[in-house]
């Protein structure tokens, strides 16, 4: 038997230096008051400075305001009559502004009164980087190669970032990024398209920079060709018109008359029956001068038909070029 015992009691040592959680980042909250939306925003700049704003039924914007947060969570804001917050609240007939930070939920609750009667309570939630980007109207560039087979163009458009996922569910070919990332970097005009929800979009079109890395030989064959004929004609038997050269690509059967590129553009006039697209596609390795060619779809009868009478589509480096056989 032990008899009477003296039991000593102990408790945990208090964390005397524990620091209370403080707000950081940007907090946004919305509330409908008498059918009018009110949005309050607080952006924490530092431990003592914040940006405070209200939009909607009232308009207040006060950057660089001082504040402090008590251990209870109560937020003390400027109350002197010269402060931005005080002046603008009075102008909008708003009074009794209070704010409280809830560290467990990481929210700031703002309360105030309109016309000294209507109490307004707005809970401001911390915003992620994505939330802030969407609020700022951020857009994402997307592209599709769906039209390459028919037009040779990559289509690119900017849409609201929050709509990208939904758009990709509808169109499996839609990818985030630019046409340039897929090798289509030469601007080829724009078109418009009406899309549900998003409305009318302006779509930028791009084609490949087809400076084919292959040797070419050039011969001046001028003679009986009339100057009023189109470009890209068959050099046989009359030669090419002034400003054109007879081009033959190494390893490719046939030849054709070609004008020089003007920057990255080419003359659009083509021989009768030709539907292939004039493109700045060739570069002389010696002079570095660029020349135009008719780009077609190789390996198909339709591709040959694009080249018109006496022409056919020859495959080179995954694309096709119209030439006239000997």
Helices and strands as residue ranges (DSSP letters): E 25-33, E 36-44, E 49-56, E 60-69, E 74-77, H 84-91, E 94-102, E 107-114, E 118-126, H 129-135, E 139-144, H 148-151, E 154-160, G 161-163, H 164-170, E 175-176, G 179-182, E 184-195, E 199-208, E 216-219, E 244-249, E 256-259, E 277-283, E 290-296, H 301-305, E 311-316, E 319-324
